[in-house]
């Protein structure tokens, strides 16, 4: 998986997974707000949908192409492990930030692999991803998930189910639901920043 790496000044690396139509650098501004001294690593979605980059394909009805999702999931894990070695991040705090399609990829990664080398996952506006599949236990992970009351891609019941699934896997998780739709709002970034600095 192609990526852009910007070295930082501390022992914190933020891996950024963009939404549909984004690019490897789309979330760099958010990464800098979360920790201006952290290394930033943006992963590029390599599937195209109507000219827009995504990490995995979906069908015309909006449902996910599970084969494409599986391919992206394994590609992400493989790239993450190589990247940790290449940039000597073994003793770094690793934070994954995902928005929309990027958050969905991260959700599936945590359902597929146990005890990943990730300390924080800040997942903004994930959708239901293989809802019948439980999360794997992650011994070192704290997670933050968000949604909106009017988010067209997930209902509040589905968001609550996601929350319960995470707790069932003994993953430390905090949530935020705002009164808008699928867009990121200021309080999401501020609460995420507080979580990783706690």
Residue, then its C-alpha position, 0 to 999 in steps of 0.5 A: x500500500x503506497x504511503x507518504x511519511x513525514x518524520x516527527x520530533x517525538x516518539x509518536x507516529x500517526x497513521x492516517x486513513x482517508x475517506x472516499x475521494x481523499x488522498x494519502x495527505x488528506x488528513x495530515x492537517x488533522x494529524x498535526x492538530x492531534x500532535x504537531x510533533x508526531x510523525x505522519x504517515x498517510x496511506x493511499x487508497x488504491x481502488x477507484x470509484x467514479x474517479x474517487x480513491x477508496x481502500x476497497x470497492x463497494x457494489x452499486x447498492x452501497x454494500x461492501x465487496x468483501x473480497x476487496x475489503x479482505x485484500x485491503x485489510x491484509x495489505x494494510x497489516x503487511x504495509x504497517x509491519x514493514x513501515x514500523x521496521x523501515x522507519x524504526x518505529x518499534x518503540x513509538x506510540x502508534x495511533x491510527x486515525x480513520x475517517x469514513x472509508x478509512x475508519x471502515x478499513x480499520x474496523x475490519x483490521x481489528x476484526x481480522x487480527x489480534x494484538x496489533x502494534x497499535x496503541x490508539x485508534x481514532x475512528x471517525x464515522x465508521x459504517x457497519x462492517x461485517x457486523x456478524x464478526x466479533x472483534x479480536x482482542x487487542x491487549x494494548x489498544x484504546x479506541x475512540x469512535x464517533x457518529x452523527x445523529x443524521x449520519x446516512x451510513x449508520x443508524x444509532x442502533x448500529x453504532x451502539x452495536x459496534x460499541x458493544x462489540x468492542x466492549x465484548x472484546x475487552x477493548x477500551x473504547x470511548x464514543x461521541x455522537x453529534x447532532x449532524x451528519x457524516x461530517x467531522x466536527x471540531x469536538x470530535x478532534x478535540x475529544x480525540x486529542x484529549x484521549x491520546x494525551x490522557 
